[in-house]
Amino acid sequence: MVPIQMVDLKRQYAKIKPQVDAAIHEVLENAAFINGAPVQQFAQELQQYLDIKHVIPCANGTDALQIAMMALGLQPGDEVITPSFTFIATAEVIALLQLKPVFVDIDPVTYCLDPVAVEKAITPKTKAIVPVHLYGQSADMEPLMAIAEKYNVPVIEDNAQAIGGTYTFKNGTVKKTGTIGHIGCTSFFPSKNLGCYGDGGAVFTNDDTLAAQMRMVANHGQSARYYH
């Protein structure tokens, strides 16, 4: 009898071992270890899949969130609304940048951010809202975006556990999760919905100015880890 694990990365690798080994060998042969041709090709393919203008690869999902917040120019003491039910990285980045995490309740059906709770938590210091899409399903983005527009607050979607998911608006418009807010972030950790070998992440946006700012932050490498 073979034990069944919730996330069995070893068996997953065994199924696609020849392709993975060939890809790793190619990277070693070319010695392009950061942002090489395969990464750029993947970014273009992800752009097309998500139907979004800009996809910027980065080291991991945590860095993706940090790049997004730094690109928005958030300052120490600014408040960032996020769900109380999420992976630690969401709040970790907020704290690392000396921002104030404001935890709000989740919808008991979807386990995603509750728009009613979000609006109650808005203050003049609120500078960003970070909905987290979970279990392949989307937070209720239509009312969240209405709240964001009402109070002029940017939305950063944490899409690490729902990439490929969709959200349907009341008028019938369908959009991929991560493309509805001002910035989308995702992780490619091997256990995620779309995983890689090692670690990886990406930020994406339709806003040209935000894309330029995120590229600038991302290209500074390790400096993106510290807020000055």
N, C-alpha and C positions, 0 to 999 in steps of 0.2 A: 504494500500500500504506500502510495506517495503522499506525503503531507501537503495540504493545499495552504499556501500562504496568501495573505491579502495582496501583497506586492512581492512577487517572486522575480527579482531582477535577473537571477542566475538562469532560470529556465527561459525567460524572455530573451536573454542574450544567446542562449544555445540555438534558438530558432532562426536567428538572423546572423549567426557568428561569421560566416564568410563575408557578408556585405560589410559588417562592422570592422572586421580585421583589415579588409582591403582599404576602407576609408581611413583608418588609423595609419596604415602603412603609407598611404599617399601623403598624409599630412607630415609624417616623419621624413619622407623623401624630399618634400618641398620645403621643409623647415619653416612653414608659415603657420606659426602656432597661435597667433592672435589676428582675428579679422582676415583670415585667408580667403581664398576663392570659394571654398565650400560654404563658409559662413555668409559671405556676400550673396551667393546664389540662394541660400536658404532664406535670407532676409527678403530678397525679391519675390520668392515664391510665397512667403508668408504675407507680404504686402498684397499680392494678387488674391490670395485666399481670403484675407480679411476685408478686401476691398477698401484699403486705406492708403493714404499717400506716403506715409513715412514709417518705416520700421527700423529701429536702431538697436542692434545687438549689444549685449553687455555681459558681464561675468555671471550674474545670477539674478534671481527675482528680488532679493533684498536690495541689491544695487539698483535695479530698475526703479523701485519705489523711491530710493534716495535721489537718483538722477531726476526723476519727475518733480520731486518737492524742491530740489535745488534750482531746477530750471524755472519754476514758478516764482522764485525769489522769496520763499517763505523765510521769516526772520524769527530768532529766538523769542519765545513767548506767544507766538501765533498759535491759535487753536486749530486742531485738525480733528474732524468728526470721523469716527470709524466704529465698526461694530464690536461689541464686547466678545463676540464669538468668532475668533479668527486665529490663524497661526501667529506666533509671537513676532515674526518679522514685521508685520504691519505696524504694530505699536513700537517695536524696537527702533525702526528708522525714525519715527516721529521723535522719540526720546533722544536718539543720537544727534539729531539736528537741533536739540534744545527747544523743540516745539512742545506744545501741550496736547497730549492725546485726550480727546473727549469721547468716552465710550457711551454708546447708546444701545438700546435693546434691538433684538432681531425679530423678524416675523416668525411666529412659532410654526408656520407651515413650511416655509422655504429655508429657514435658518439664515437668511440674508438680511441686510440692513432694512429697518422699518422706517419708511419715509415720514410717518407721523412723529416718531421719536426724534428723527433728524431735525425737523423744523422746530420742535420744542427746545432743542439744544443749541440752536443758532444764537450767537451773540455778536457784537461788533468786532470781536477778536477772531471770529471764525474765518479762516483763510483757505480752507480746503475741506472737501468731503471725500472719503475713501470707502466706497462700497466694495465689499468682497463677494465675488460670485463663488458659490460653493456647490460641490457635488454635481458639476456639469449644468447647473441651472443658474439663471440670472437673477440678480437683485431687481426690484421693481423700478426700472430706470426712468420711465416716463415721469412719475411724480417727483423722483429725485432730481431730474434735470430741470423740472419746473421750479423746484425750491432753489436750486443752484442759480437759475436765471433771476429769480425774484430777489435774491440777496447778493447777486454778483459774486458767487463763490465758485472757483474751479472744481471740477470733479476728476479724481484719479481712480480709475477702475483697477482693482486688484483681480486679475483674470487668471491667476496661476492654477486654479482648479476648475476652470470652465472654458478653456480655450476651445473654440469650435461650437460653443453654445450660441443660441440665438435669442433675441428678444423681439416680441411683436408689439408694436404700438397700436393704440386704439384705431388709428386710421388704416391699419393693415400693413404699414411699413415694417419690414423685418431687417434687423441689423445684427451683426455678430457682436457678442459680448467683447468688451475691450475697445470698441470703436464708437461708443455712444457718448462717453464723457470727453473731456478735453484731452486727457492722456489715458492710455491703457498700459498696463504693466503685466508681464507674465514671467514665469519661471519654467526652465526646461530641466529641472532636477529629474533624475531618472524615474522617480515614482510619480511624477505629474502626468496629467492627461496626455500631454505631448512632451516626452522626455528625451534627453540626450545622454551621452556617456561622459561622465564627469559632472559638469554643472554649466548652466547658461541661463540667460534671461534676455528680455527685450522690452523696449518701450515703443509705443506707437501712437501716432496722432495724425490728424488731418490739418493741423495748424502749422503753417510754414515757419512762423516765428518761434513757436515752441520747439519745433523739430531742430532748428538751428541752435537754440539754447541747450537742448538736451545733448546734441552732438558735441557741443563745446564742453559740457560737463563730463560726458562719457570719455572724451578723448584726453582728458587730464588724468585718466587712470586712477592711481591710488588717491589722488587729491580729492576724488569724489567721495571718499570715505570719511572725510573730516570737514566740518563746517567752520569757516573762518569769517 
